[in-house]
Amino acid sequence: MQTLAAYRDDPNYLVSITDANLLNESVRQLHALLVEAPCASFDDCIRWGALLFRKNYYEEILQLVHQFPVTRKVGV
């Protein structure tokens, strides 16, 4: 979301990025927000927000729990 705000406020935002990795990530984020998930109505925004919430706070956490189970022993 910070990338979108910076892009909105500064027309030369993408040109001003010198780090190639940051530029690629910024373009990917902008594409995801502006192209893949455009909200044409309030219902679209609610649906998109629910999907984003599920991805960030359910699926990502499930993946972490799968990768690092509670019963895993940590070597000291």
C-alpha positions in Angstrom: 0.0 0.0 0.0 2.9 2.4 0.7 4.1 1.8 -2.9 0.7 2.7 -4.3 0.6 5.9 -2.2 4.2 6.8 -3.3 3.2 6.1 -7.0 0.1 8.2 -6.6 1.9 11.2 -5.0 5.0 11.2 -7.2 4.6 10.7 -11.0 8.4 9.9 -11.2 8.3 7.4 -8.4 9.3 4.4 -10.5 12.0 6.4 -12.4 13.5 7.5 -9.1 14.1 3.9 -7.8 17.7 2.9 -8.4 17.8 -0.6 -6.8 16.7 -3.2 -9.4 15.2 -5.5 -6.7 13.2 -2.7 -5.2 12.0 -1.7 -8.7 10.9 -5.2 -9.5 9.0 -5.5 -6.2 7.4 -2.1 -6.6 6.2 -2.9 -10.2 4.9 -6.3 -9.0 3.0 -4.7 -6.1 1.5 -2.0 -8.3 0.4 -4.6 -10.9 -1.3 -6.6 -8.2 -3.1 -3.6 -6.8 -4.0 -1.8 -10.0 -4.5 -4.6 -12.5 -5.2 -7.9 -10.8 -7.5 -6.5 -8.1 -9.3 -3.4 -9.3 -12.3 -2.5 -7.3 -15.1 -1.3 -9.5 -17.7 -1.2 -6.6 -17.8 -1.3 -2.9 -18.7 -5.0 -3.0 -15.5 -5.7 -5.1 -13.4 -3.8 -2.5 -14.9 -5.9 0.4 -14.3 -9.1 -1.6 -10.7 -8.1 -2.4 -10.1 -7.1 1.3 -11.4 -10.4 2.5 -9.2 -12.4 0.1 -6.2 -10.3 1.0 -6.9 -10.9 4.7 -7.2 -14.6 4.2 -4.0 -14.7 2.2 -2.0 -12.7 4.8 -3.4 -13.9 8.1 -4.6 -17.5 7.3 -2.7 -19.0 4.4 0.7 -17.5 5.2 0.4 -18.5 8.9 -0.6 -22.0 7.9 2.4 -22.3 5.7 4.7 -21.1 8.5 3.2 -23.6 10.9 3.7 -26.3 8.3 7.3 -25.3 7.8 8.1 -24.8 11.5 5.8 -27.2 13.5 5.4 -26.6 17.2 6.9 -30.1 17.9 10.1 -29.4 16.0 13.2 -29.6 18.1 15.6 -26.7 17.9 19.3 -27.6 18.0 21.3 -25.7 20.6 
